[in-house]
Amino acid sequence: MLLLTFLVYLAMKTFIYLLFTCFISTGAFLAALNGKHPFVLYVVGFGAWAWFLWGLSRRMKKQAKRRQREQQFQDFMRWQMRNFRR
């Protein structure tokens, strides 16, 4: 149950970051259409997406590492229970 709650929290957090990224990049790209120097605004738009993907990658790595630690702990506890019964 706790894992499900964490996954919902992570999904909501990712959705909020995605929403902000969409707003920032859309605003930058629309402004680049009428801007005198659109290169800077393209950098802002693509930079927002790069930052979002980099953060998503970091969160996924942390989640995988946490899942691996939990699995190792469960394996250790099973091993302890098997040795305790002998």
C-alpha positions in Angstrom: 0.0 0.0 0.0 2.8 2.3 0.8 4.5 1.6 -2.5 1.3 2.4 -4.3 1.0 5.7 -2.5 4.5 6.5 -3.4 4.0 5.7 -7.1 0.9 7.9 -7.2 2.8 10.7 -5.6 5.7 10.2 -8.1 3.3 10.2 -11.0 1.5 13.4 -9.8 4.8 15.1 -9.3 6.0 14.1 -12.7 2.7 15.3 -14.2 3.1 18.7 -12.6 6.7 19.0 -13.9 5.4 18.0 -17.3 2.7 20.7 -17.2 5.2 23.4 -16.2 7.6 22.3 -18.9 4.8 22.4 -21.5 3.8 26.0 -20.4 7.4 27.2 -20.4 8.4 25.6 -23.7 5.1 26.7 -25.5 5.6 30.2 -24.3 9.2 30.3 -25.4 8.4 28.8 -28.9 5.5 31.1 -29.5 7.6 34.1 -28.5 10.4 32.9 -30.8 8.0 33.2 -33.7 7.8 37.0 -33.3 11.1 37.6 -31.6 14.0 39.6 -33.1 16.5 37.0 -31.8 14.6 33.7 -31.6 17.7 31.6 -30.9 17.7 32.5 -27.2 14.0 31.5 -26.9 14.6 28.2 -28.7 17.4 27.5 -26.2 14.9 28.2 -23.4 12.3 26.0 -24.9 14.5 23.1 -25.6 16.4 23.6 -22.3 13.1 23.3 -20.4 12.6 19.9 -22.1 16.2 18.8 -21.5 15.8 19.8 -17.8 12.5 17.8 -17.5 14.0 14.7 -19.1 17.2 14.9 -17.0 15.0 15.2 -13.8 12.8 12.4 -14.9 15.9 10.2 -15.5 17.3 11.0 -12.1 14.0 10.2 -10.3 13.7 6.9 -12.2 17.2 5.9 -11.2 16.5 6.8 -7.6 13.3 4.8 -7.7 15.1 1.7 -9.2 17.9 1.9 -6.6 15.3 2.2 -3.8 13.4 -0.8 -5.2 16.6 -2.8 -5.4 17.5 -2.0 -1.8 14.0 -3.1 -0.7 14.4 -6.3 -2.6 17.8 -7.0 -1.0 16.4 -6.3 2.4 13.5 -8.7 1.8 15.9 -11.4 0.6 18.1 -10.9 3.7 15.1 -11.2 6.0 14.0 -14.4 4.2 17.5 -15.7 4.6 17.5 -14.8 8.4 14.1 -16.6 8.9 15.4 -19.7 7.1 18.5 -19.9 9.2 16.6 -19.1 12.4 14.3 -22.1 11.9 17.2 -24.6 11.6 
